[in-house]
Each structure stands twice: as structure tokens, then as C-alpha cells.
């Protein structure tokens, strides 16, 4: 759980010196097995935001792709009923990536 909180902090606060992708990859690689990764990806903060919500706010496209490739759901809503897609600028690449992933999930359901 501490790794999840660290990843959320990095995505929120960040710094130009951080390589977001490397940090998130390190956190995922440090997880103790598939179930641990799954728990991290589905963990939420006090507003119900997941790592995807935080990555979407920062428009960290490569991080979003990594989280999705690791099994994260693009359609998880926060306590306000908003998905990561709804947090983005409509013309951003981050939104396009999340919408494509959400569409793939809803088409397979």
C-alpha cells in the first residue's frame, strides 16, 4: 500500500527532475506478485481517485498506457462519478488513450 501512496504523490506533486514513467514502472516492478499489482491499481484516495485519475490530471500519457497495460480499468469512477477520461482536456492525447481503452472495455462487456 505504501508503494501506491508513493506513486500517487509522485503523480500529484511531481517535479521536473522526476521521470514519471520510470518511477511508476519501478513501483509496479516492486510489487509482490500479480495480486499486489492489482490491489495497487484499484486502490483509491479519499476522493475515490485511482492512479489513472492522477495520471490523467497530469496528462502523463505514457504512465496511463503503462497502468492500462498492467491491468488498470479505464472506467473506474471516483466519488463524484467521474472516470479518468472525464478529467481530461477533450483534445488531449491522454483523453484519447483513455477513451480508446474505455471503449474496448465496454465493447467486450
BADOKE-294947 format. One record per residue: residue in one letter; z, x negated, y negated of N, C-alpha, C, CB in turn. Coordinates in nm, 2 decimals, decimal comma, always signed. Glycine has a CB too. Example, Ala and Ser with C-alpha at 12.3 -4.5 7.8 and 13.67 -1.06 7.14 Angstrom:
<A; <+0,78; -1,32; +0,57>; <+0,78; -1,23; +0,45>; <+0,78; -1,32; +0,33>; <+0,90; -1,13; +0,45>>,
<S; <+0,71; -1,28; +0,22>; <+0,71; -1,37; +0,11>; <+0,79; -1,29; +0,00>; <+0,57; -1,41; +0,06>>,
This chain:
<X; <+0,00; -0,08; +0,12>; <+0,00; +0,00; +0,00>; <+0,00; -0,09; -0,13>; <+0,12; +0,09; +0,00>>,
<X; <+0,07; -0,20; -0,12>; <+0,07; -0,29; -0,24>; <-0,07; -0,34; -0,27>; <+0,16; -0,41; -0,21>>,
<X; <-0,15; -0,36; -0,17>; <-0,29; -0,41; -0,20>; <-0,37; -0,30; -0,27>; <-0,36; -0,44; -0,07>>,
<X; <-0,35; -0,17; -0,23>; <-0,41; -0,06; -0,30>; <-0,37; -0,06; -0,45>; <-0,38; +0,07; -0,24>>,
<X; <-0,24; -0,07; -0,48>; <-0,19; -0,07; -0,62>; <-0,25; -0,19; -0,70>; <-0,04; -0,07; -0,62>>,
<X; <-0,26; -0,30; -0,63>; <-0,32; -0,42; -0,70>; <-0,46; -0,39; -0,74>; <-0,30; -0,54; -0,61>>,
<X; <-0,54; -0,33; -0,64>; <-0,68; -0,30; -0,67>; <-0,69; -0,20; -0,78>; <-0,74; -0,25; -0,54>>,
<X; <-0,61; -0,10; -0,78>; <-0,62; +0,00; -0,89>; <-0,59; -0,07; -1,03>; <-0,52; +0,11; -0,87>>,
<X; <-0,49; -0,16; -1,03>; <-0,45; -0,22; -1,15>; <-0,57; -0,31; -1,20>; <-0,33; -0,31; -1,13>>,
<X; <-0,63; -0,38; -1,11>; <-0,74; -0,47; -1,15>; <-0,86; -0,38; -1,21>; <-0,79; -0,55; -1,03>>,
<X; <-0,88; -0,27; -1,14>; <-1,00; -0,19; -1,19>; <-0,96; -0,12; -1,32>; <-1,03; -0,08; -1,08>>,
<X; <-0,84; -0,09; -1,35>; <-0,80; -0,03; -1,47>; <-0,78; -0,13; -1,59>; <-0,67; +0,04; -1,46>>,
<X; <-0,71; -0,23; -1,57>; <-0,68; -0,33; -1,67>; <-0,78; -0,43; -1,68>; <-0,54; -0,39; -1,65>>,
<X; <-0,81; -0,50; -1,57>; <-0,91; -0,60; -1,57>; <-0,91; -0,70; -1,67>; <-1,04; -0,53; -1,58>>,
<X; <-1,01; -0,79; -1,67>; <-1,02; -0,90; -1,76>; <-1,16; -0,96; -1,73>; <-0,91; -1,00; -1,74>>,
<X; <-1,21; -1,02; -1,84>; <-1,35; -1,08; -1,82>; <-1,34; -1,19; -1,72>; <-1,40; -1,13; -1,95>>,
<X; <-1,22; -1,25; -1,70>; <-1,21; -1,36; -1,60>; <-1,21; -1,31; -1,46>; <-1,08; -1,44; -1,63>>,
<X; <-1,18; -1,18; -1,44>; <-1,18; -1,13; -1,30>; <-1,32; -1,10; -1,25>; <-1,09; -1,00; -1,29>>,
<X; <-1,34; -1,13; -1,13>; <-1,47; -1,09; -1,06>; <-1,43; -0,97; -0,98>; <-1,53; -1,20; -0,98>>,
<X; <-1,45; -0,85; -1,03>; <-1,40; -0,73; -0,97>; <-1,44; -0,72; -0,82>; <-1,45; -0,61; -1,04>>,
<X; <-1,57; -0,75; -0,80>; <-1,62; -0,73; -0,66>; <-1,55; -0,83; -0,56>; <-1,77; -0,77; -0,66>>,
<X; <-1,53; -0,95; -0,61>; <-1,45; -1,05; -0,52>; <-1,31; -1,00; -0,49>; <-1,45; -1,18; -0,59>>,
<X; <-1,25; -0,95; -0,59>; <-1,11; -0,90; -0,58>; <-1,10; -0,78; -0,48>; <-1,05; -0,87; -0,71>>,
<X; <-1,19; -0,69; -0,50>; <-1,19; -0,57; -0,41>; <-1,22; -0,61; -0,27>; <-1,28; -0,46; -0,46>>,
<X; <-1,32; -0,70; -0,25>; <-1,36; -0,75; -0,12>; <-1,24; -0,82; -0,06>; <-1,48; -0,84; -0,13>>,
<X; <-1,17; -0,90; -0,13>; <-1,05; -0,97; -0,08>; <-0,94; -0,87; -0,04>; <-0,99; -1,06; -0,19>>,
<X; <-0,92; -0,77; -0,11>; <-0,82; -0,66; -0,08>; <-0,86; -0,59; +0,05>; <-0,80; -0,56; -0,19>>,
<X; <-0,99; -0,55; +0,06>; <-1,03; -0,49; +0,18>; <-1,02; -0,58; +0,30>; <-1,18; -0,44; +0,17>>,
<X; <-1,06; -0,71; +0,29>; <-1,06; -0,80; +0,40>; <-0,91; -0,83; +0,44>; <-1,13; -0,93; +0,36>>,
<X; <-0,82; -0,82; +0,34>; <-0,68; -0,85; +0,37>; <-0,61; -0,73; +0,44>; <-0,60; -0,88; +0,24>>,
<X; <-0,67; -0,62; +0,45>; <-0,61; -0,50; +0,51>; <-0,59; -0,53; +0,66>; <-0,70; -0,38; +0,49>>,
<X; <-0,49; -0,48; +0,72>; <-0,46; -0,50; +0,86>; <-0,52; -0,39; +0,95>; <-0,31; -0,50; +0,88>>,
<X; <-0,66; -0,40; +0,96>; <-0,73; -0,31; +1,05>; <-0,79; -0,19; +0,98>; <-0,63; -0,26; +1,15>>,
<X; <-0,87; -0,12; +1,05>; <-0,96; -0,01; +1,00>; <-0,87; +0,10; +0,94>; <-1,05; +0,04; +1,11>>,
<X; <-0,76; +0,13; +1,01>; <-0,67; +0,24; +0,96>; <-0,61; +0,20; +0,83>; <-0,56; +0,27; +1,07>>,
<X; <-0,58; +0,08; +0,81>; <-0,52; +0,03; +0,69>; <-0,62; +0,05; +0,57>; <-0,47; -0,11; +0,70>>,
<X; <-0,74; +0,01; +0,60>; <-0,85; +0,02; +0,50>; <-0,87; +0,17; +0,47>; <-0,99; -0,04; +0,55>>,
<X; <-0,87; +0,25; +0,57>; <-0,89; +0,40; +0,55>; <-0,78; +0,45; +0,46>; <-0,89; +0,47; +0,68>>,
<X; <-0,65; +0,41; +0,49>; <-0,54; +0,46; +0,41>; <-0,55; +0,41; +0,26>; <-0,41; +0,41; +0,46>>,
<X; <-0,59; +0,29; +0,24>; <-0,61; +0,23; +0,11>; <-0,72; +0,31; +0,03>; <-0,65; +0,09; +0,11>>,
<X; <-0,83; +0,34; +0,10>; <-0,94; +0,41; +0,04>; <-0,91; +0,55; +0,00>; <-1,06; +0,41; +0,12>>,
<X; <-0,82; +0,61; +0,07>; <-0,78; +0,75; +0,05>; <-0,65; +0,77; -0,03>; <-0,77; +0,82; +0,18>>,
<X; <-0,59; +0,65; -0,06>; <-0,46; +0,66; -0,14>; <-0,50; +0,70; -0,28>; <-0,40; +0,52; -0,15>>,
<X; <-0,40; +0,77; -0,35>; <-0,42; +0,82; -0,48>; <-0,31; +0,78; -0,57>; <-0,43; +0,97; -0,48>>,
<X; <-0,34; +0,78; -0,70>; <-0,23; +0,76; -0,80>; <-0,17; +0,89; -0,84>; <-0,29; +0,68; -0,93>>,
<X; <-0,09; +0,89; -0,95>; <-0,02; +1,01; -0,99>; <-0,11; +1,12; -1,04>; <+0,08; +0,98; -1,10>>,
<X; <-0,23; +1,09; -1,08>; <-0,32; +1,19; -1,12>; <-0,42; +1,23; -1,01>; <-0,40; +1,15; -1,24>>,
<X; <-0,40; +1,18; -0,89>; <-0,49; +1,21; -0,78>; <-0,61; +1,13; -0,77>; <-0,52; +1,35; -0,78>>,
<X; <-0,62; +1,03; -0,86>; <-0,74; +0,94; -0,86>; <-0,74; +0,84; -0,75>; <-0,75; +0,87; -1,00>>,
<X; <-0,85; +0,82; -0,69>; <-0,87; +0,72; -0,59>; <-0,93; +0,59; -0,65>; <-0,97; +0,77; -0,48>>,
<X; <-0,95; +0,49; -0,57>; <-1,02; +0,37; -0,62>; <-1,16; +0,40; -0,67>; <-1,03; +0,26; -0,51>>,
<X; <-1,22; +0,50; -0,62>; <-1,36; +0,54; -0,67>; <-1,35; +0,60; -0,81>; <-1,42; +0,64; -0,58>>,
<X; <-1,25; +0,68; -0,84>; <-1,23; +0,73; -0,97>; <-1,21; +0,61; -1,07>; <-1,11; +0,82; -0,98>>,
<X; <-1,13; +0,51; -1,03>; <-1,10; +0,40; -1,12>; <-1,23; +0,31; -1,14>; <-0,99; +0,32; -1,06>>,
<X; <-1,30; +0,29; -1,03>; <-1,42; +0,21; -1,04>; <-1,53; +0,28; -1,12>; <-1,47; +0,18; -0,90>>,
<X; <-1,53; +0,41; -1,10>; <-1,63; +0,49; -1,18>; <-1,60; +0,49; -1,33>; <-1,63; +0,64; -1,13>>,
<X; <-1,48; +0,50; -1,37>; <-1,44; +0,49; -1,51>; <-1,48; +0,36; -1,57>; <-1,29; +0,51; -1,53>>,
<X; <-1,47; +0,25; -1,49>; <-1,51; +0,12; -1,54>; <-1,66; +0,09; -1,52>; <-1,43; +0,02; -1,48>>,
<X; <-1,73; +0,18; -1,46>; <-1,87; +0,16; -1,43>; <-1,89; +0,03; -1,35>; <-1,95; +0,16; -1,55>>,
<X; <-1,81; +0,01; -1,25>; <-1,82; -0,11; -1,16>; <-1,91; -0,07; -1,04>; <-1,68; -0,15; -1,11>>,
<X; <-2,04; -0,07; -1,06>; <-2,13; -0,02; -0,97>; <-2,12; -0,09; -0,83>; <-2,27; -0,04; -1,02>>,
<X; <-2,11; -0,22; -0,83>; <-2,11; -0,29; -0,71>; <-1,98; -0,26; -0,63>; <-2,12; -0,44; -0,73>>,
<X; <-1,87; -0,25; -0,70>; <-1,74; -0,21; -0,64>; <-1,76; -0,07; -0,58>; <-1,63; -0,21; -0,75>>,
<X; <-1,82; +0,02; -0,65>; <-1,84; +0,16; -0,60>; <-1,92; +0,15; -0,47>; <-1,92; +0,25; -0,70>>,
<X; <-2,03; +0,07; -0,47>; <-2,11; +0,05; -0,35>; <-2,02; +0,00; -0,23>; <-2,23; -0,04; -0,37>>,
<X; <-1,94; -0,10; -0,26>; <-1,86; -0,16; -0,16>; <-1,76; -0,06; -0,10>; <-1,78; -0,28; -0,21>>,
<X; <-1,69; +0,02; -0,19>; <-1,60; +0,12; -0,15>; <-1,67; +0,22; -0,06>; <-1,53; +0,19; -0,27>>,
<X; <-1,78; +0,27; -0,10>; <-1,86; +0,37; -0,02>; <-1,90; +0,31; +0,11>; <-1,98; +0,41; -0,10>>,
<X; <-1,94; +0,18; +0,11>; <-1,98; +0,12; +0,24>; <-1,86; +0,10; +0,33>; <-2,05; -0,02; +0,21>>,
<X; <-1,75; +0,09; +0,27>; <-1,62; +0,07; +0,35>; <-1,57; +0,21; +0,40>; <-1,52; +0,00; +0,27>>,
<X; <-1,63; +0,32; +0,37>; <-1,59; +0,45; +0,42>; <-1,53; +0,54; +0,32>; <-1,50; +0,43; +0,53>>,
<X; <-1,53; +0,51; +0,20>; <-1,47; +0,59; +0,09>; <-1,55; +0,72; +0,07>; <-1,45; +0,51; -0,04>>,
<X; <-1,48; +0,83; +0,05>; <-1,55; +0,95; +0,02>; <-1,59; +0,96; -0,13>; <-1,46; +1,07; +0,06>>,
<X; <-1,71; +1,00; -0,16>; <-1,75; +1,01; -0,30>; <-1,72; +1,15; -0,36>; <-1,90; +0,99; -0,31>>,
<X; <-1,66; +1,24; -0,28>; <-1,64; +1,37; -0,32>; <-1,49; +1,41; -0,33>; <-1,71; +1,47; -0,23>>,
<X; <-1,40; +1,32; -0,32>; <-1,26; +1,34; -0,33>; <-1,23; +1,38; -0,47>; <-1,18; +1,22; -0,28>>,
<X; <-1,16; +1,49; -0,49>; <-1,12; +1,54; -0,62>; <-0,98; +1,49; -0,66>; <-1,12; +1,69; -0,63>>,
<X; <-0,96; +1,47; -0,79>; <-0,83; +1,43; -0,84>; <-0,75; +1,57; -0,87>; <-0,83; +1,34; -0,97>>,
<X; <-0,63; +1,56; -0,93>; <-0,55; +1,68; -0,95>; <-0,62; +1,77; -1,05>; <-0,41; +1,64; -1,00>>,
<X; <-0,72; +1,72; -1,13>; <-0,79; +1,80; -1,23>; <-0,91; +1,86; -1,17>; <-0,82; +1,72; -1,35>>,
<X; <-0,94; +1,84; -1,04>; <-1,05; +1,89; -0,97>; <-1,18; +1,82; -1,00>; <-1,07; +2,04; -1,01>>,
<X; <-1,17; +1,69; -1,05>; <-1,28; +1,61; -1,08>; <-1,31; +1,50; -0,98>; <-1,26; +1,55; -1,22>>,
<X; <-1,43; +1,49; -0,94>; <-1,48; +1,39; -0,85>; <-1,51; +1,26; -0,93>; <-1,60; +1,43; -0,76>>,
<X; <-1,52; +1,15; -0,86>; <-1,56; +1,03; -0,94>; <-1,70; +1,05; -1,01>; <-1,58; +0,91; -0,84>>,
<X; <-1,79; +1,12; -0,96>; <-1,92; +1,15; -1,02>; <-1,90; +1,21; -1,16>; <-2,00; +1,23; -0,93>>,
<X; <-1,80; +1,30; -1,17>; <-1,79; +1,38; -1,29>; <-1,72; +1,30; -1,40>; <-1,70; +1,50; -1,26>>,
<X; <-1,68; +1,18; -1,37>; <-1,61; +1,09; -1,47>; <-1,71; +1,00; -1,54>; <-1,50; +1,01; -1,40>>,
<X; <-1,83; +1,00; -1,50>; <-1,93; +0,90; -1,55>; <-2,02; +0,96; -1,65>; <-2,01; +0,85; -1,44>>,
<X; <-2,07; +0,86; -1,73>; <-2,18; +0,89; -1,83>; <-2,30; +0,94; -1,74>; <-2,21; +0,77; -1,91>>,
<X; <-2,36; +1,06; -1,78>; <-2,46; +1,11; -1,70>; <-2,58; +1,02; -1,67>; <-2,51; +1,24; -1,77>>,
<X; <-2,60; +0,92; -1,76>; <-2,72; +0,83; -1,74>; <-2,68; +0,70; -1,68>; <-2,78; +0,81; -1,87>>,
<X; <-2,56; +0,68; -1,63>; <-2,52; +0,55; -1,58>; <-2,57; +0,53; -1,44>; <-2,37; +0,54; -1,59>>,
<X; <-2,58; +0,41; -1,40>; <-2,61; +0,37; -1,26>; <-2,50; +0,41; -1,17>; <-2,65; +0,22; -1,25>>,
<X; <-2,38; +0,39; -1,22>; <-2,26; +0,43; -1,14>; <-2,27; +0,58; -1,10>; <-2,13; +0,40; -1,21>>,
<X; <-2,30; +0,66; -1,19>; <-2,31; +0,80; -1,16>; <-2,42; +0,83; -1,06>; <-2,33; +0,89; -1,29>>,
<X; <-2,54; +0,76; -1,07>; <-2,65; +0,78; -0,98>; <-2,61; +0,74; -0,84>; <-2,77; +0,70; -1,03>>,
<X; <-2,54; +0,63; -0,83>; <-2,49; +0,58; -0,69>; <-2,40; +0,69; -0,63>; <-2,42; +0,45; -0,70>>,
<X; <-2,30; +0,73; -0,71>; <-2,20; +0,83; -0,66>; <-2,27; +0,97; -0,63>; <-2,09; +0,85; -0,76>>,
<X; <-2,36; +1,01; -0,71>; <-2,43; +1,14; -0,68>; <-2,51; +1,13; -0,55>; <-2,52; +1,18; -0,80>>,
<X; <-2,58; +1,02; -0,53>; <-2,66; +1,00; -0,41>; <-2,57; +1,00; -0,29>; <-2,74; +0,87; -0,41>>,
<X; <-2,45; +0,94; -0,30>; <-2,36; +0,93; -0,19>; <-2,30; +1,07; -0,16>; <-2,24; +0,83; -0,21>>,
<X; <-2,27; +1,14; -0,27>; <-2,21; +1,28; -0,26>; <-2,32; +1,37; -0,20>; <-2,17; +1,33; -0,40>>,
<X; <-2,44; +1,36; -0,24>; <-2,55; +1,44; -0,18>; <-2,56; +1,42; -0,03>; <-2,68; +1,41; -0,25>>,
<X; <-2,55; +1,29; +0,01>; <-2,57; +1,26; +0,15>; <-2,45; +1,32; +0,23>; <-2,57; +1,10; +0,17>>,
<X; <-2,33; +1,32; +0,17>; <-2,22; +1,38; +0,24>; <-2,23; +1,53; +0,26>; <-2,09; +1,34; +0,17>>,
<X; <-2,27; +1,59; +0,15>; <-2,28; +1,74; +0,15>; <-2,40; +1,78; +0,24>; <-2,30; +1,80; +0,01>>,
<X; <-2,50; +1,70; +0,25>; <-2,62; +1,74; +0,33>; <-2,59; +1,72; +0,48>; <-2,74; +1,65; +0,29>>,
<X; <-2,49; +1,64; +0,51>; <-2,45; +1,62; +0,65>; <-2,35; +1,71; +0,70>; <-2,41; +1,48; +0,68>>,
<X; <-2,29; +1,79; +0,61>; <-2,18; +1,88; +0,64>; <-2,23; +2,01; +0,69>; <-2,09; +1,90; +0,52>>,
